Amino acid sequence: MKTQLSAALVAKNSVTVALTNPHDPAAFYQTRTGLYLNNQGYRDRIVRKAKSTQSAPPVTLRRFVLERKANDQEIEVQLGPNHVFSETEVCWIVAEMIGKQEGSAAGDLDNTGKFNLFYTPSWVVDVEGSVGGREWFVTTWRRDGRAWYAGNSVFSRN
């Protein structure tokens, strides 16, 4: 007899992200004060495929928090069909979100050292606010069934 697991995701809030200025991913995503790209994986895996964006309609995102440890497959099933962001979308959305939270300030992204996850066709983008470090870390992980811990946030379109 199989035991059915309880839902891993708890819906928290919605946030609307608007592109305030044209976005050039290659120019924006450079390691600098306030932004650290882990071993350039994000640039190689995401930014390289992203296109500059002159304008885009606002995007309403839903933020979920993992209530328990769950793997990619469980999370993606619970997020539903509209949870995958293109490389271009994730670049400008993340740039706008961290731009509103300079220095890893409080806001729509968790800034306590937990992961903020965004699914793309090939990778999971991880945005972390450093505790006390006043910096954002951006990296990627394979969509390979990795187990993510309780407390991490996951974003999807509303």
N, C-alpha and C positions, 0 to 999 in steps of 0.2 A: 504494500500500500504506500503510495506516494504522499508525502506531507506537503501541503500547499503553503508556500511562504507568504507572509503578509506583505503588503505593498512596501516597497523600499523608499518611495518618494513621497514627500509631504509638500503640497503646494504652499508657497509662502506669500508671494506678492507678484504683481506685474510691474513692469517698468517700460516706458517708451523711450527709445533711443533714436535721436535724430542726427543726421549728418549736418554739422554746423558749418563746416568748411570743406573744400575739396580735400580728398585724402590720397596721399601717395604712400602706399605700404612700404616700399623700399626706403624711402626717406625717413618715415616715422619709426620703423622698427629697427633701430640701431641701439646697441647697448650704450647707455649714458647715465648720468645722474638721474635717479628716479625710475629707470627702466633697465632691467637686465634680461637678456635673452640667453637662456641656458644652452650652451655649446652650439649656438647658431642653428639648432634643429628647427626652430620656428621659421627662421628666414629660409632655410633650404626646403622645408616641407610645405609651408603655407604661403609665405610672402612671395616666393618665386612663382607661384601659380595665380596669385591675386593680381587684379587689375586696379589701376588708379580709378578713383570714384569721384566724379564731379558733383553729382547729386544723387539722392536716393530718397524714397518715401520713408517716413518714420517707421520703425519696427517696434511692435509691442512684444516684449519677451515675458515669459513666465519664469519665475525662479522657484526651483524646487530644492529641498534639502533632503539628503539621504538620512533616513531614520535608522537604518541599519546598513551593515556592509552589504554591497551588491556589486555584481559584475556588469560589464558593458551590455550584455544581452538583456539582462533583467531591466536595466535602466532604460535602454532604448525601447523595449516593448511598452514600458509604462509611460514613456514620453509621447508615444504615438507617432503618426506618420510625418509630422511637420517639424521635426527636431534637428535635421541636418542643415548646417549652414554651408554655403559655398566659401571658398577661401577668401574671395573678395569681400563677402558680407562679414565674415568673422573678423577680418582685419579692421574694417572701419568701425564695426560695432565695439570691439574691444578697445580700440583707440579712443573712441568717444567716451566710453565708460571710465577708463582709467584717467582720461583727461579731466573728468569731473571729480576725480578723487586723487589729485596730485599729492605726492608724498605718502601714498598709501592711506589716505584719510578715509573715514567712514563714508559709506554710501551704498549704492546698489550691489557692488561687488563685496563679498566678504573680505575683510582686511585683517583677519585674526590669524592668518597662517594656514587656514583651510583652503582647499582647492575650489576654484570656480571653473566648471567644466562646460565646454562647448563642443558638440560633435560636428565634424566635417566628414566628407565622403571617405577619407582614408585615415584620419587622425583624430585624436581627442586633444583639443587645445586646453591647456591648464594655465589659469591666471591666478597668481598667489600674491597677496599683500604681505610683505614681511612685517613681522611683529617688531615694532620699535625701530625698524630699519628705514622707514620712509621710502620704500622702493617697491616696485612691482616686478615680479618674475613672470615671464611668459615662456612656456615650453610646450612640447607635444609628446603624446604617448600613442602607441599603437592601439587600434581598436581590436584587441585580441582576447577579450574576456577577462582582463585585469579586474581585480576586486578593488572597489573604492570604498573608503571608510565612511562611517556615519559622521554627519556633520558637514560634509562637503556639499557645495551648491552645484546644481546643474541647470543650465538655461536652455529654453526652447522657445520657439515662436508661440504666441498666444493663439 
